[in-house]
Structure formats: C-alpha cells, structure tokens
C-alpha cells in the first residue's frame, strides 16, 4: 500500500470513529431518567438521608430509635443496615469523651458487638413520610433473643449504612446508643446528673451616645435579629441569656422595628411561666453589670461600691424591661476575673463562676477537659466553685455541615461521656466523693433553632443530663466532695482610678439633682445610665470624657432653667416684715430646692436654710425677716439642692432698714434710764455743792433763839 492509499484509509477510519462517537452520545442522551436510576443512585452523599431525632439514651430493656426526615430521592430497593459496636472504653491517653469525639471525627467505632442487620429501608416505614429504625435491647441472655444483647452500660457506636439495590454504599453515619445502668431510673433532680447550661451571650458595644440616643453597629443589629428569631422559634428552651443590660436599655430606646421585635420576643419568652409552663422550660436572664466592666480593675482600685452599683443598675434595668428578676448566684461572661474580685463578688451573693478554660491556673494533675466537665474549687475551702465553658461542645453546636438533630445527638453523647466516666468501673454506681458534673455550652446567636429544639427534650425529661432548678450550673456541694483546687490566672488589672474619679464627680452632681425632683419626666435616670456606661472597659478615654461632659452640660442647662429675681434695693421700715422673692421655674416639672438666706442685720424667720418647692412657671416666695439692727446690709440668697451638694445660683440684695429692732429698743430704753439716773444723781450732787458754798448748811448756822416769856 502506497502513501496515498494509507492516507485515505486513515481518513476513512477517523470519519468512522467520529460517527460512532456521535451515535453513542445520542444513545446516552435518549436514555430515560428511570433507566439511569437502575444503574446509578439519583443522589449520593450526605444529602440522601437526614436524621430528625435519635434516642438520647435507653434503659437496659428499652428501645433505641433513629428517625429520618421524609425523602423522595431514595432509589427503590435500597437497604439500611445497622451494626452495634462494643461500648467505648477509655485508655491511658484517651478519655471516654476523647473516644466519642474521635468516632465523630471518623475514627474506628471499635469492635463489633453484633453482626450487621440489613433490611429494605421500606421495612422501617415509607421514606416519603419518614422511616424509623428501632433497635430493642436486652441486658441478659435469657431475655427476648430478638433484642440486641447489651450486657453492660456504656456508649455503643451504631454504624448506619444505606446501600443501593446493587449493594453500593450510598450513605453512612454513626450514632451512639447510650445504654443506662440496669439499676438506674431517670428522674428529675437527679443528684448524679450533669447540670447543663445553654448560655447565650447577647452583647454589643455600649449603646448610649453622648446625646443619650441609642446607637448600634450593623454587626450588632445582625446579632440581635438572630437572637430574636431564635427566641421566637424556641420560646420554651431553657436558655440562659447573658444579655448586657446596657444593650437591652439601648434596644428599648431605639424604637427601631428590629429592636422592638427583640424586646417583644424576650419579654414573651421569659414570662412564659405565666401561661402555665414549667420554670425550667423557659429562658432566664443572667444577672450582669450594666456594662462590661473590669471587675479586677475596680476591686484593685477599692471600688467595690461602684461594681455593686453597676450590678444593681443592671438588675433594675432587666426587671424594669422584662418584668422578671435577673437570675443571681452565678457569675459569667467576665474575662477580667481575679482571685480578689471573685471574693468580692462572692460577698454579693455569687458562688459559681463560669469562665473560659484559659482563665484558670490548673495544677499539672488537672486537665483542661476536667475543668469543662466538673466543678473545681476557687481556692481551698473558699466555698466558691468554677466551671469552664466547654469549647468542644460549642464548636460542635455550630458545625453547619452536620444535620441539626444529629448535632444535638453528638452533643448529648459527648456530655454523657462525663456521666459514665464518673461511675465506678462496673458502671452500675457512682464513685463516692466525686466532683459535681456540669457542662456549659457557650452558644452563638446564629445557631440553628433546630439544634436547640432537638436538644431541649433530653434536658427536661429527667435523666443523666438535666437543666437544674433556678438554672443552677452545678449541683449542690457534697460533704464528701473532692473537687480539685484552682486559682485564676494572674493578670495585671487596668488602672481604673482616673475613670472612677470622673464617674464619682458626675454621680455626685446627678445624685444631687435627683434630690430635687422625682418626676418621671426628668432626665436623671438617663444621666445615671450614661454615667454608669463610662466604666465600660471597651470605651476609650475620649469616649468616656465625652459622656461625662455631655451629662454635666445637660445638668447645668437644667439648672439654668431656674431664674432668680432681678437685683433691687430693699427698704424695710418695720421691725418684722416679708421680702417678696420671685423665682421662675422653666422646667416642665416641679423641683425642690433649699433656699439659704443670710444677712448681718436681718434674721430670717424659720432659719437661714429652708426647703421650698418651685412649680413650673412663676413662683413667689415671701421671705419673713426680723430686723436685728437698722442700717444698710446685704442679703445673700442661694439656691441649693436639698442635700446641699449642688449650688443652683445666688443673688445679693442690698437692704436698708430704718426700723428699730427689739434689741435696739431695749438698748435705747436702758440708755435713757441710765441717762435719767445719771442726771438725777448729778443734779442732787450739784445742789449739795451749792448749799455748802452759800453757808446755809443747818449745822453751820447760829443756834435758834429761845422764846421769851
């Protein structure tokens, strides 16, 4: 074959190949979806099956259930198999909790306890309406053999596998069968239960600007909107709300629809017990300072009173807005704690402290995980206890790649691992003297409500995991408790002396003005809250100064609305009289003031200081005086706050008195009498002297003549 023939043959072969490929492509596109599904699953991966609930635990003769959400994408003939593995066991390097977390992360589920059980998925119910896998269990061999034999309590991984009709694995998941001890009966107020706290912080930057208006950033607004949606969707969830009272105050003052929505959602949720629901099944609001302050800095500066004022104001704002008292006794969301400030807070009624793990200085024998699963003492025999936020649980709770119900189930398995670890080796009883168990989930406002909905029933039904009465974060201290001892990590507190001096001065002025009026229309309460906000640890010195200057300026303007009578000459002609004084109050409410009047020649009837009330508008005050001495003098008049801490102003009135006072009249009478006596004495003496000079004194004359007969 020559070169031309070879070229033609290659060209013909190429054309044939192109035609064949085109025909194959047309054939593939003409295959119906139904035909394709007989060879390939319509949908593979995590989106094929979704778990809607898993039994949190099961008794020794109970039934373990896994419920699936309705789905229409499961290929006909698909099978579901489950394999129960032996209970997880801790090792020298891994705790039981580590083992559970490892399985969640994809580690081996351990040895198989029972061979896989495989059935058609439709045997567990119509997938379109939601299938339910039920695994009945037994604890002894002599019981019903159709039940899975689980002779020991513990955490058993259960591997679920969905396969196509051809046997190809198209979905898999591991859940945990938490088999309770044979002698354990779930009940409310179980002293051995893990006390679970679902802590939801709702904090923003300080919300009051120098004018007193509410300000929120876009990030703050988004966080508040997420919190509103969560409270509306799970209104009876046992959430512990760490909402900063200053944030709540700003939301009420905002009047924005999104802010009003949150306040409405919050008040409806915390007041849900009024409609007959249990106190456990509702959110509660944590007692907190009005703003985020440095507790260690305030205590180091000797300002316990200021800290107490911040807490009292915060509690008052919460009660005022939600109509429900703040929950007290547990201190949380404070990254500035020190041993000294904890002792000071204990004096205010706080005995449990929820802290970040990094805040605790641990002995080498105490792991970080232990501080997140059980109580520790803050100092030997101090009576104070701490529990660290469980960072692993918080991370798992926000894992958006896992179905919400499955996420809640994983959280339960991780929390209950501490409960099993606290039991004796045979897992049938608790070790005496163990520390109280607790678990604090620090949640984000963006968490899906479905996670909370799936978690809540397990916490309220009674059992190894419980929300304790009064939202306690730990159970009571046992007399045989052997809780480890820790301290707070030493930190250098900020120097709060300068901010405290400014706050004290503003508070002095505001408190003085408060004694002048009780009118709800006054701005005193706003000034009080603006002044309290200046101690926020996340404010700059410039921001603090702007707030102080604003409050003091507004206060001075209010005082300037009280007008004094114009200066004038006052003439008094009588001994006792009244001097008319006209004050004008341009404020829309009445004020009480102390009038202080002093003069060297006048006596003010009723004392130099007296309290008067100035109604809005013109006020005539008749100042009763008595003249001490005639002449000219100055009458000095001051207006002060009732506690005399604040001077409103003063005037000086020149006074001319022509009247003789009572003392003056008495002195004049005495003087006249003295003059009369002196004149009389002088006159008599002069007469005697004259008599001597004339020689007609009776003893010096000739003897009298004798009468003649």
MIVO-337831 format. One line per 5 residues: number of its first residue (from 0); their letters; for each residue x, y, z of C-alpha. Coordinates in steps of 0.02 Angstrom, whole numbers, plus 50000, padded with zeros to 5 digits. Example, Ala and Ser with C-alpha at 12.3 -4.5 7.8 and 13.67 -1.06 7.14 Angstrom:
// residues 2
0 = AS = 50615:49775:50390 ~ 50684:49947:50357
// end
This chain:
// residues 709
0 = XXXXX = 50000:50000:50000 ~ 50072:50165:49944 ~ 50068:50326:50045 ~ 49911:50392:49960 ~ 49814:50235:49998
5 = XXXXX = 49871:50238:50180 ~ 49813:50419:50195 ~ 49640:50377:50126 ~ 49624:50228:50243 ~ 49669:50335:50397
10 = XXXXX = 49546:50470:50344 ~ 49406:50343:50324 ~ 49442:50268:50495 ~ 49438:50441:50576 ~ 49269:50478:50499
15 = XXXXX = 49202:50311:50559 ~ 49263:50348:50736 ~ 49177:50517:50737 ~ 49014:50440:50678 ~ 49021:50305:50811
20 = XXXXX = 49054:50431:50950 ~ 48908:50538:50892 ~ 48792:50389:50888 ~ 48846:50339:51063 ~ 48816:50515:51127
25 = XXXXX = 48641:50518:51052 ~ 48603:50349:51129 ~ 48658:50407:51301 ~ 48553:50565:51295 ~ 48400:50464:51246
30 = XXXXX = 48409:50352:51400 ~ 48266:50398:51515 ~ 48297:50451:51697 ~ 48207:50295:51754 ~ 48329:50187:51655
35 = XXXXX = 48477:50283:51725 ~ 48417:50261:51904 ~ 48426:50073:51885 ~ 48614:50087:51870 ~ 48660:50244:51970
40 = XXXXX = 48586:50322:52130 ~ 48489:50480:52095 ~ 48579:50570:52236 ~ 48732:50519:52334 ~ 48818:50581:52489
45 = XXXXX = 48760:50672:52646 ~ 48603:50743:52565 ~ 48524:50573:52535 ~ 48461:50541:52712 ~ 48434:50664:52853
50 = XXXXX = 48414:50613:53035 ~ 48272:50702:53125 ~ 48299:50627:53300 ~ 48398:50498:53397 ~ 48357:50425:53567
55 = XXXXX = 48469:50515:53693 ~ 48484:50356:53799 ~ 48396:50192:53827 ~ 48364:50086:53981 ~ 48428:49907:53996
60 = XXXXX = 48268:49839:53915 ~ 48216:49988:53812 ~ 48212:50032:53627 ~ 48337:50138:53535 ~ 48265:50238:53390
65 = XXXXX = 48334:50336:53245 ~ 48206:50438:53148 ~ 48236:50501:52971 ~ 48161:50651:52886 ~ 48043:50618:52741
70 = XXXXX = 48134:50598:52574 ~ 48087:50559:52395 ~ 48262:50528:52324 ~ 48296:50353:52391 ~ 48312:50226:52249
75 = XXXXX = 48184:50084:52258 ~ 48257:49928:52337 ~ 48384:50023:52442 ~ 48433:49935:52603 ~ 48478:50001:52776
80 = XXXXX = 48595:49904:52889 ~ 48647:49940:53067 ~ 48795:49872:53163 ~ 48805:49888:53352 ~ 48983:49902:53417
85 = XXXXX = 49051:49865:53588 ~ 49048:50003:53718 ~ 49188:50130:53702 ~ 49324:50116:53834 ~ 49450:50247:53891
90 = XXXXX = 49636:50216:53880 ~ 49787:50289:53967 ~ 49799:50427:53838 ~ 49616:50449:53791 ~ 49464:50481:53899
95 = XXXXX = 49293:50412:53856 ~ 49248:50583:53790 ~ 49402:50581:53678 ~ 49345:50414:53610 ~ 49172:50482:53569
100 = XXXXX = 49245:50635:53486 ~ 49363:50526:53386 ~ 49219:50420:53318 ~ 49127:50581:53270 ~ 49283:50634:53176
105 = XXXXX = 49290:50470:53081 ~ 49396:50358:53191 ~ 49357:50174:53208 ~ 49197:50132:53303 ~ 49286:49986:53384
110 = XXXXX = 49246:49802:53391 ~ 49080:49739:53326 ~ 48960:49676:53458 ~ 48830:49606:53339 ~ 48834:49562:53155
115 = XXXXX = 48755:49691:53039 ~ 48567:49685:53024 ~ 48512:49727:52847 ~ 48337:49760:52784 ~ 48249:49858:52650
120 = XXXXX = 48232:50039:52702 ~ 48046:50024:52669 ~ 48037:49894:52808 ~ 48063:50040:52927 ~ 47923:50141:52852
125 = XXXXX = 47889:50239:52694 ~ 48040:50352:52662 ~ 47921:50482:52590 ~ 47840:50504:52761 ~ 47993:50467:52867
130 = XXXXX = 48071:50300:52912 ~ 48102:50246:53092 ~ 48239:50124:53141 ~ 48201:50039:53307 ~ 48329:49931:53398
135 = XXXXX = 48259:49841:53551 ~ 48391:49791:53678 ~ 48409:49671:53824 ~ 48535:49659:53965 ~ 48536:49470:53999
140 = XXXXX = 48545:49318:53882 ~ 48384:49242:53949 ~ 48278:49385:53884 ~ 48195:49400:53713 ~ 48326:49345:53586
145 = XXXXX = 48255:49462:53455 ~ 48328:49603:53558 ~ 48509:49656:53545 ~ 48609:49595:53695 ~ 48698:49739:53784
150 = XXXXX = 48756:49665:53949 ~ 48848:49821:54008 ~ 48804:50004:54019 ~ 48902:50123:53913 ~ 48914:50215:53748
155 = XXXXX = 48894:50098:53599 ~ 48928:50165:53424 ~ 48797:50110:53298 ~ 48850:50117:53116 ~ 48711:50150:52991
160 = XXXXX = 48738:50111:52806 ~ 48618:50143:52662 ~ 48656:50040:52507 ~ 48589:50042:52330 ~ 48497:49888:52263
165 = XXXXX = 48663:49834:52188 ~ 48746:49838:52360 ~ 48844:50000:52337 ~ 48860:50107:52494 ~ 48774:50272:52457
170 = XXXXX = 48759:50346:52633 ~ 48827:50309:52805 ~ 48826:50383:52979 ~ 48873:50335:53156 ~ 48759:50368:53304
175 = XXXXX = 48780:50325:53487 ~ 48672:50206:53588 ~ 48692:50265:53768 ~ 48639:50115:53871 ~ 48598:50165:54051
180 = XXXXX = 48644:50057:54201 ~ 48520:49921:54246 ~ 48483:49996:54417 ~ 48466:50174:54354 ~ 48295:50255:54340
185 = XXXXX = 48287:50425:54254 ~ 48206:50556:54365 ~ 48201:50742:54392 ~ 48326:50822:54511 ~ 48447:50677:54498
190 = XXXXX = 48598:50725:54605 ~ 48713:50625:54491 ~ 48654:50711:54331 ~ 48761:50826:54226 ~ 48697:51004:54252
195 = XXXXX = 48682:51077:54077 ~ 48686:51264:54044 ~ 48642:51332:53872 ~ 48722:51504:53887 ~ 48679:51629:53750
200 = XXXXX = 48779:51792:53760 ~ 48691:51942:53682 ~ 48815:52085:53696 ~ 48852:52240:53595 ~ 48963:52391:53609
205 = XXXXX = 48900:52524:53733 ~ 48736:52585:53659 ~ 48710:52763:53726 ~ 48796:52905:53633 ~ 48836:53074:53717
210 = XXXXX = 48662:53138:53672 ~ 48581:52990:53758 ~ 48520:52914:53594 ~ 48540:52728:53558 ~ 48670:52676:53429
215 = XXXXX = 48703:52503:53357 ~ 48826:52442:53227 ~ 48770:52335:53080 ~ 48854:52185:53164 ~ 48757:52220:53324
220 = XXXXX = 48594:52231:53226 ~ 48627:52064:53140 ~ 48665:51981:53306 ~ 48506:52050:53385 ~ 48400:51994:53237
225 = XXXXX = 48471:51817:53251 ~ 48430:51816:53436 ~ 48252:51875:53402 ~ 48224:51734:53279 ~ 48295:51606:53400
230 = XXXXX = 48184:51663:53544 ~ 48031:51659:53432 ~ 48068:51485:53366 ~ 48114:51404:53533 ~ 48020:51510:53662
235 = XXXXX = 48019:51370:53792 ~ 48201:51317:53776 ~ 48298:51326:53940 ~ 48418:51458:53876 ~ 48523:51560:53997
240 = XXXXX = 48529:51733:53919 ~ 48684:51836:53952 ~ 48611:51998:53886 ~ 48703:52154:53938 ~ 48577:52272:54023
245 = XXXXX = 48652:52420:53929 ~ 48614:52328:53766 ~ 48436:52298:53824 ~ 48422:52481:53875 ~ 48479:52538:53703
250 = XXXXX = 48355:52423:53617 ~ 48210:52496:53714 ~ 48266:52673:53674 ~ 48298:52633:53491 ~ 48116:52620:53434
255 = XXXXX = 48176:52530:53276 ~ 48064:52386:53219 ~ 48203:52258:53234 ~ 48243:52318:53411 ~ 48060:52315:53464
260 = XXXXX = 48046:52139:53393 ~ 48185:52078:53505 ~ 48114:52157:53662 ~ 47944:52082:53623 ~ 48020:51910:53593
265 = XXXXX = 48123:51920:53752 ~ 47983:51975:53867 ~ 47866:51843:53796 ~ 47995:51706:53821 ~ 48050:51747:53999
270 = XXXXX = 47870:51771:54054 ~ 47811:51605:53981 ~ 47783:51533:54155 ~ 47635:51649:54172 ~ 47545:51540:54046
275 = XXXXX = 47572:51383:54149 ~ 47736:51315:54080 ~ 47872:51248:54194 ~ 48004:51366:54261 ~ 48135:51251:54184
280 = XXXXX = 48060:51263:54010 ~ 48092:51447:53978 ~ 48239:51564:53955 ~ 48308:51659:54104 ~ 48413:51817:54108
285 = XXXXX = 48581:51814:54197 ~ 48622:51949:54323 ~ 48761:52057:54250 ~ 48838:52231:54272 ~ 48754:52368:54170
290 = XXXXX = 48904:52369:54053 ~ 49055:52258:54033 ~ 49175:52317:54167 ~ 49344:52259:54228 ~ 49297:52180:54394
295 = XXXXX = 49479:52151:54439 ~ 49520:52333:54398 ~ 49378:52401:54504 ~ 49420:52291:54653 ~ 49606:52334:54638
300 = XXXXX = 49556:52518:54645 ~ 49450:52489:54800 ~ 49289:52524:54706 ~ 49177:52383:54766 ~ 49038:52510:54784
305 = XXXXX = 49049:52557:54601 ~ 49044:52374:54550 ~ 48893:52347:54660 ~ 48807:52499:54582 ~ 48838:52429:54408
310 = XXXXX = 48761:52262:54457 ~ 48613:52341:54545 ~ 48577:52454:54397 ~ 48590:52305:54280 ~ 48466:52204:54384
315 = XXXXX = 48349:52353:54393 ~ 48351:52377:54204 ~ 48317:52192:54173 ~ 48172:52189:54297 ~ 48103:52352:54227
320 = XXXXX = 48103:52294:54046 ~ 48064:52109:54060 ~ 47956:52115:54218 ~ 48058:51965:54278 ~ 48202:51971:54405
325 = XXXXX = 48376:51928:54343 ~ 48443:51757:54392 ~ 48576:51779:54526 ~ 48709:51672:54609 ~ 48808:51627:54451
330 = XXXXX = 48936:51747:54376 ~ 48981:51727:54192 ~ 49047:51814:54037 ~ 49185:51905:54130 ~ 49362:51887:54061
335 = XXXXX = 49437:52004:54192 ~ 49412:51897:54347 ~ 49545:51881:54480 ~ 49550:51791:54646 ~ 49518:51956:54736
340 = XXXXX = 49372:52007:54626 ~ 49296:51832:54642 ~ 49299:51850:54831 ~ 49219:52021:54817 ~ 49083:51953:54703
345 = XXXXX = 49054:51811:54825 ~ 49010:51944:54953 ~ 48873:52000:54833 ~ 48798:51825:54828 ~ 48892:51741:54684
350 = XXXXX = 48959:51568:54722 ~ 48980:51490:54549 ~ 49089:51562:54412 ~ 49076:51513:54229 ~ 49240:51554:54143
355 = XXXXX = 49347:51519:53991 ~ 49467:51372:54016 ~ 49614:51490:53990 ~ 49564:51592:54144 ~ 49604:51450:54264
360 = XXXXX = 49778:51411:54329 ~ 49772:51221:54345 ~ 49887:51102:54437 ~ 49978:50983:54320 ~ 49868:50840:54378
365 = XXXXX = 49710:50926:54317 ~ 49669:50926:54132 ~ 49577:51064:54042 ~ 49442:50939:53997 ~ 49408:50906:54181
370 = XXXXX = 49376:51091:54212 ~ 49246:51086:54071 ~ 49152:50933:54135 ~ 49153:50951:54325 ~ 49169:51080:54462
375 = XXXXX = 49332:51146:54533 ~ 49361:51247:54691 ~ 49423:51425:54681 ~ 49543:51414:54825 ~ 49545:51285:54962
380 = XXXXX = 49386:51284:55066 ~ 49331:51450:54992 ~ 49154:51392:54957 ~ 49173:51458:54779 ~ 49168:51346:54626
385 = XXXXX = 49207:51367:54443 ~ 49161:51277:54283 ~ 49243:51313:54116 ~ 49147:51337:53955 ~ 49151:51178:53853
390 = XXXXX = 49240:51238:53696 ~ 49222:51070:53608 ~ 49033:51069:53631 ~ 49019:51249:53573 ~ 49116:51205:53416
395 = XXXXX = 49008:51052:53382 ~ 48848:51151:53409 ~ 48891:51268:53265 ~ 48951:51136:53141 ~ 48835:51178:52997
400 = XXXXX = 48897:51027:52899 ~ 48800:50910:53015 ~ 48611:50892:53024 ~ 48543:50990:53174 ~ 48464:50837:53255
405 = XXXXX = 48623:50736:53230 ~ 48723:50881:53301 ~ 48614:50881:53457 ~ 48638:50693:53472 ~ 48827:50711:53462
410 = XXXXX = 48821:50844:53598 ~ 48722:50726:53708 ~ 48848:50585:53680 ~ 48993:50699:53725 ~ 48908:50765:53882
415 = XXXXX = 48850:50594:53943 ~ 49026:50527:53925 ~ 49073:50625:54081 ~ 48924:50547:54171 ~ 48983:50371:54127
420 = XXXXX = 49164:50414:54172 ~ 49108:50469:54346 ~ 49039:50296:54382 ~ 49134:50152:54458 ~ 49218:50028:54338
425 = XXXXX = 49064:49917:54327 ~ 48964:50072:54277 ~ 48822:50025:54393 ~ 48853:50153:54532 ~ 48941:50317:54560
430 = XXXXX = 49111:50338:54640 ~ 49089:50420:54811 ~ 49156:50596:54834 ~ 49161:50643:54651 ~ 49150:50822:54594
435 = XXXXX = 48982:50889:54537 ~ 48961:50869:54349 ~ 48919:51014:54235 ~ 48926:51067:54055 ~ 48913:51244:53988
440 = XXXXX = 48879:51269:53803 ~ 48925:51445:53750 ~ 48808:51470:53603 ~ 48808:51592:53460 ~ 48650:51689:53417
445 = XXXXX = 48664:51620:53240 ~ 48643:51439:53297 ~ 48501:51347:53210 ~ 48346:51335:53317 ~ 48328:51152:53263
450 = XXXXX = 48483:51109:53365 ~ 48405:51183:53521 ~ 48237:51102:53482 ~ 48318:50931:53466 ~ 48421:50954:53624
455 = XXXXX = 48288:51026:53740 ~ 48178:50871:53770 ~ 48326:50771:53833 ~ 48371:50907:53958 ~ 48195:50925:54027
460 = XXXXX = 48135:50744:54034 ~ 48242:50689:54182 ~ 48395:50581:54164 ~ 48585:50593:54157 ~ 48578:50767:54078
465 = XXXXX = 48470:50899:54159 ~ 48437:51084:54173 ~ 48433:51109:54361 ~ 48305:51215:54454 ~ 48345:51401:54463
470 = XXXXX = 48458:51374:54313 ~ 48599:51314:54428 ~ 48758:51274:54333 ~ 48815:51143:54459 ~ 48733:51028:54583
475 = XXXXX = 48749:51055:54771 ~ 48917:51033:54855 ~ 48936:50861:54931 ~ 49005:50846:55106 ~ 49122:50713:55038
480 = XXXXX = 49165:50810:54881 ~ 49344:50803:54822 ~ 49339:50943:54694 ~ 49510:50998:54632 ~ 49577:51168:54685
485 = XXXXX = 49624:51301:54557 ~ 49657:51487:54550 ~ 49631:51621:54421 ~ 49773:51658:54304 ~ 49865:51810:54369
490 = XXXXX = 49837:51965:54264 ~ 49881:52148:54283 ~ 49717:52240:54307 ~ 49691:52405:54216 ~ 49712:52565:54317
495 = XXXXX = 49534:52624:54344 ~ 49572:52767:54465 ~ 49555:52910:54341 ~ 49391:52846:54265 ~ 49323:52816:54440
500 = XXXXX = 49360:52996:54493 ~ 49266:53066:54343 ~ 49122:52945:54372 ~ 49113:52994:54555 ~ 49103:53179:54514
505 = XXXXX = 48968:53155:54384 ~ 48874:53041:54503 ~ 48886:53174:54640 ~ 48805:53303:54527 ~ 48672:53185:54462
510 = XXXXX = 48631:53120:54636 ~ 48612:53299:54698 ~ 48495:53341:54555 ~ 48398:53182:54593 ~ 48356:53251:54766
515 = XXXXX = 48275:53399:54678 ~ 48142:53300:54584 ~ 48057:53131:54574 ~ 47970:53173:54412 ~ 47975:53030:54285
520 = XXXXX = 47995:53162:54151 ~ 48164:53214:54216 ~ 48324:53159:54133 ~ 48404:53099:54294 ~ 48385:52915:54253
525 = XXXXX = 48462:52937:54081 ~ 48608:53032:54156 ~ 48631:52895:54285 ~ 48643:52763:54148 ~ 48758:52868:54040
530 = XXXXX = 48872:52892:54189 ~ 48869:52705:54228 ~ 48915:52671:54046 ~ 49077:52770:54066 ~ 49153:52625:54164
535 = XXXXX = 49136:52509:54014 ~ 49305:52427:53985 ~ 49284:52439:53796 ~ 49271:52629:53793 ~ 49417:52743:53755
540 = XXXXX = 49463:52887:53872 ~ 49397:53009:53742 ~ 49229:52920:53734 ~ 49217:52920:53923 ~ 49256:53106:53933
545 = XXXXX = 49126:53146:53800 ~ 48992:53057:53903 ~ 49041:53150:54063 ~ 49044:53319:53977 ~ 48875:53285:53899
550 = XXXXX = 48793:53238:54064 ~ 48866:53385:54157 ~ 48820:53506:54019 ~ 48641:53443:54012 ~ 48628:53455:54200
555 = XXXXX = 48695:53633:54201 ~ 48567:53682:54068 ~ 48428:53612:54175 ~ 48488:53713:54325 ~ 48494:53868:54216
560 = XXXXX = 48307:53848:54186 ~ 48280:53911:54365 ~ 48280:54101:54356 ~ 48318:54213:54506 ~ 48231:54378:54546
565 = XXXXX = 48319:54530:54472 ~ 48433:54631:54588 ~ 48347:54776:54676 ~ 48358:54889:54830 ~ 48252:54828:54976
570 = XXXXX = 48193:54952:55109 ~ 48123:54891:55273 ~ 48027:55011:55386 ~ 47951:54890:55509 ~ 48029:54778:55637
575 = XXXXX = 47958:54618:55559 ~ 47912:54601:55377 ~ 47919:54488:55224 ~ 48029:54514:55073 ~ 47942:54452:54914
580 = XXXXX = 48056:54348:54801 ~ 48001:54290:54629 ~ 48084:54135:54555 ~ 48038:54063:54386 ~ 48050:53875:54350
585 = XXXXX = 48059:53845:54163 ~ 48071:53656:54185 ~ 47915:53553:54145 ~ 47912:53481:54320 ~ 47921:53547:54497
590 = XXXXX = 48085:53548:54590 ~ 48129:53552:54774 ~ 48270:53666:54824 ~ 48349:53733:54982 ~ 48345:53922:55000
595 = XXXXX = 48487:53990:55106 ~ 48474:54174:55157 ~ 48599:54267:55266 ~ 48622:54449:55321 ~ 48715:54535:55463
600 = XXXXX = 48568:54649:55510 ~ 48422:54533:55471 ~ 48361:54373:55550 ~ 48269:54250:55434 ~ 48115:54180:55517
605 = XXXXX = 48121:53989:55517 ~ 48310:53980:55499 ~ 48439:54029:55372 ~ 48401:53874:55266 ~ 48231:53811:55217
610 = XXXXX = 48162:53694:55082 ~ 48045:53766:54953 ~ 47955:53692:54803 ~ 47958:53781:54636 ~ 47817:53732:54521
615 = XXXXX = 47834:53757:54333 ~ 47815:53943:54296 ~ 47817:54094:54412 ~ 47841:54063:54599 ~ 47826:54197:54735
620 = XXXXX = 47918:54160:54896 ~ 47887:54279:55042 ~ 48043:54278:55148 ~ 47996:54326:55326 ~ 48131:54427:55415
625 = XXXXX = 48155:54520:55578 ~ 48269:54671:55591 ~ 48415:54647:55708 ~ 48483:54823:55686 ~ 48441:54969:55573
630 = XXXXX = 48557:55021:55437 ~ 48618:54956:55271 ~ 48669:54775:55238 ~ 48672:54641:55102 ~ 48550:54496:55097
635 = XXXXX = 48637:54348:55013 ~ 48517:54217:54941 ~ 48573:54048:54874 ~ 48475:53904:54799 ~ 48548:53732:54832
640 = XXXXX = 48495:53553:54802 ~ 48408:53480:54955 ~ 48566:53384:55001 ~ 48663:53548:54977 ~ 48787:53461:54860
645 = XXXXX = 48739:53565:54709 ~ 48731:53755:54700 ~ 48599:53818:54578 ~ 48645:54002:54593 ~ 48643:54153:54707
650 = XXXXX = 48597:54338:54713 ~ 48638:54482:54831 ~ 48504:54609:54877 ~ 48555:54774:54961 ~ 48440:54806:55112
655 = XXXXX = 48411:54971:55205 ~ 48320:54960:55370 ~ 48251:55113:55463 ~ 48157:55019:55595 ~ 48221:54992:55769
660 = XXXXX = 48234:54813:55812 ~ 48176:54742:55977 ~ 48353:54732:56040 ~ 48383:54910:55986 ~ 48227:54971:56077
665 = XXXXX = 48281:54882:56235 ~ 48454:54956:56224 ~ 48380:55129:56197 ~ 48266:55113:56348 ~ 48410:55057:56455
670 = XXXXX = 48514:55201:56391 ~ 48377:55329:56429 ~ 48351:55256:56602 ~ 48537:55263:56632 ~ 48541:55443:56574
675 = XXXXX = 48396:55489:56689 ~ 48479:55408:56837 ~ 48642:55490:56795 ~ 48557:55660:56775 ~ 48462:55641:56938
680 = XXXXX = 48619:55592:57031 ~ 48715:55737:56955 ~ 48577:55862:56996 ~ 48568:55812:57178 ~ 48756:55822:57196
685 = XXXXX = 48759:55995:57120 ~ 48626:56055:57242 ~ 48727:55994:57390 ~ 48882:56078:57325 ~ 48788:56242:57304
690 = XXXXX = 48720:56231:57480 ~ 48893:56212:57555 ~ 48958:56360:57458 ~ 48816:56477:57524 ~ 48847:56437:57713
695 = XXXXX = 48669:56399:57749 ~ 48701:56224:57798 ~ 48599:56185:57955 ~ 48750:56132:58059 ~ 48846:56291:58022
700 = XXXXX = 48713:56424:58068 ~ 48683:56515:58239 ~ 48582:56423:58370 ~ 48400:56454:58368 ~ 48333:56589:58485
705 = XXXX = 48242:56541:58645 ~ 48065:56604:58657 ~ 48032:56743:58788 ~ 47904:56741:58922
// end
